[in-house]
Amino acid sequence: MLKAVILAAGKGTRMKSDLPKVVHTIDDKCLVDYVVDAARGAGADAICLVVGYQADVVKDTIASKDVVFAMQEQQLGTGHAVKCAKDFIGTEGETMILFGDTPLITARTLQRLLAHHKENGNAVTVLSAQVDDPTGYGRIIRDAGGRFVKSVEHKDATEEERASHEINSGMYIFNTKELSLALEEITPNNSQGEYYLPDTLTVIKNKGLRADAFALENAEDISGCNDRQQLEEAAAVIRRRKAEGTCIS
């Protein structure tokens, strides 16, 4: 079984709107609905939205009605958000973790991520990409042989680690049992005092299981919409894809 957990609890203050960020629209379709469709297209059997800010507005506005919801009362980090969906996650199969404000993610990219995950026998695989300016993003750290070592948040990274231009998209595929166990071990021992989901990679790797990163050739698919300018940029990409007939490929 493949499940998908989509994080959609944030307010999105940079949008300068009272609406939750994930219900802003591109071509009359909510941002989170694009992500739900990508998850379904990748084969997700069940989908859970983690909601928080104006949860009822999210539930009433989105077109996707065959999803379940988990409530995040406090914003205590991505690891905490996923913990809020632990009853939905369970212990069977695989679980994808996605963001509700990334409408450019495609079913094809998620299918490739899942294939890489299974072919390499990974317990967890993070979706990554090389970018020109990684400032503010979590970094993927690899050894001299190109093997995954860890993911580290920008604020907690050393200068050497910040030199990496491979960023963590925040999207993952986990062995569900290992995700459930790792969530119990992460702590808010960091500069933000939050529960970081990337810390589960270290927990899993320290058990002798395979943690890996699947790097995209182009970072377009993992681009988020944090403000009005990024929303317009994403809209332009979606319209271009529709014109090319590649919107969900």
N, C-alpha and C positions, 0 to 999 in steps of 0.2 A: 504493500500500500504506500502511496505517495500522498503526503499531506502538505499543505502550504499554510504558513502563518504570515500574515501581512500586517506590518506595524503601521498603525493609522491613528495614533492617539494624540499626536502633537497639535499645537495651536497654529504654528506657522506665523509668528508675529511679523516676519519680514515681508509677508504678503500684504501687510497693511490692510487687513480685512478682519471683520468679526467672524467670518466663516472658518471652519476647520480647513486646514491646507488641502487635505485630500479630496474635498468636494469642489474645489475650483475645477473649471472645465476647459477642455480643448475640443472644439467642434461639438459642443453640447454633450460631452461625455466626461464624467468625473475622472480625475487623475487615478483614483484607486480602482475604478472599473477597468482601466487599461491593464493594470497589474493583475487583477482577478482573471481577465481574459487570457493573459499570457500564462498564468499558472495553470489554468484549465487546459490550454493548448499544449502545455508541457506534460500533461497527464495527471495533474493533481486530482485525487479522488474526493478530497474534502478540503475546504478552505475556511480559515478562521481569521477574522479581522480583530486585531487588538485596538480597541477604541478608548478614548478618554475625554478629551476636550469636546464639548457639545456632542456627546456620543449619539444622542437621539437624532440630531441633525444628520450625522453621517448615515445612520441606519435608514432614515426616511428619504435621503436624497439619492443614494447610490442606486444604480439600476440592478446591481447584483443582489438578488433576494435569496438565492440558495446558498448562503454562507452563514456561518455561525459567528458569534461575537464573544470576545473576552474583554473584561473591563480592567483598565489600568488607572487606578485612582490618583496615584502620584507618579510624576515623571522622574524615575530613578535610574534611567539608563536603558540601553537596548537589552541587556541581559535580564533586567527586571521585567521589561515588557514581554519578553518571551516566556518568562516564568509565569506571567499572568495567564498564559494559554496552556499551562502544563496539563490540565485535565483533558484538553482537546488533543494535545500531542501524544500522550500515552507512551507506549514503549515499542510499538511495532513498525516495521518498514523504514521508510525515509521521510524526512521532513525538510521542506524548503522554507527558508526565512527570507522574506522580501519586504520592501518598503512601499508604502502607499503613495509616495510622491515621486515615483520613478516611472512615468508613463511610457518611456521609450524602451523598456525591457521587453523582449520578444519571447514568444514560445520557443522559437528556434534556438536562441541563446541559452535558455533554460534547459532545453533538450540536450544541447552540447555539454553543458555543465553536468547534468545528470549522467550522461554517457561517460565522461571523463571520471567522474566519481566512482561509478561501478567498475569500469575497466581497470582501474588502478587499485581497487579494493580499499578505498579510503573510508575512514570513519567520519571524516568531515572534509568538505571541499568548499573553499571560499572563492567567489567570483572576483577577479581582479582585472586591472588594466594599467598600462603605462600612460602617464599624462605628462604634459610639459611642465605644469606647475602643480605640485602635489600639496602645497601649503594648506594646512588645516585637515587633511585627510589622514586616516590611519594608514600606516605603511606596511607593506609585505616585505619581510626580511628573508633573504635566501643566503645559503652558504656559497662558497667559491664554486661548488659544482652545480649551482642553480637549484638546489633542493630547498624546499620550504623549511624555514626555521621558526618563524613566529609572525604575528601581526601585532603592531604596537600603535597606540593612539599618538597623534601628532604631539599633544601636550606632554606626553610621557616619554617621547622618543629622545634619544641622544642625538647630538649633531651628526654623528656618523649614520645613524638610522634614518635621520631626516633626509639624507642624501639619496635615499631610494625614491625612485619615481613611479614605483609600482604601488598602486593604492588598493585598499580594501573597499569594495563596493558596499559592504554591509549585507550582501546577499550570499546565502550559503545553502548547501545540502548536507544534512547530517544523517548518520545512522540514528534513528529516533531513540533507541535505548541509551546510546552513549550521550546524546544531547540531554536527555532527562537526568542522567546521573551527573553530568558535568555542571548543569545548572545549580545543583545543590552545593557545588564546591567553589563557585566564584564569589569573590568578596569585593566590597567597594573601596579597596585599598589602592587608591589612585588620586591624581590631582583634582578630579571632579567629584570624588565621593560617590561614584555611581557604579552600578553593576554593568560591566562591559561584556557584551556577548563574545567579542574576539578572545576574551580570556578562556573561553571554553576550548579553543583550539589548543592552548598550552596544556590544559588539564588532560585533554584526550591524547595529545602527543606524549605527555609524560607517562601515560599508561602503556606506552609501546605500540599504540595504534597509529595508523597513517592519517596525518593531517596534511592537506595540500592546498595549493592555490591554482586555479585555472585562469590563465591570463588571456583576455580578449585582445584581438589585434587593434581594435578601435574602442575608445571609451564612450562612444555615443550612447550605447544601450544602457549604461549605468548612470547616466546624468539625471540628477534630481531637479526638482522645482522648488527652490527655497524663496524666491522672490518673483516679482512681476516680470523682470527681464528674462529670467530663466524659464518662466512659463511661456513667454512669447517665443523663445528660442526652441523650446520643445514643440510648440505648436507648428513652427516652421518645418521641423524635421518630420513630424507626423504627416503634414500636408505633402511634403516631398515624397515620403514613402507611399502615400496613397496614390499620388500621381504615377509613381513608378510601379505600383502594384506589389510593393514589398512590405506593407505595413505590419503584418503579423508573421512574416516568414523568418 
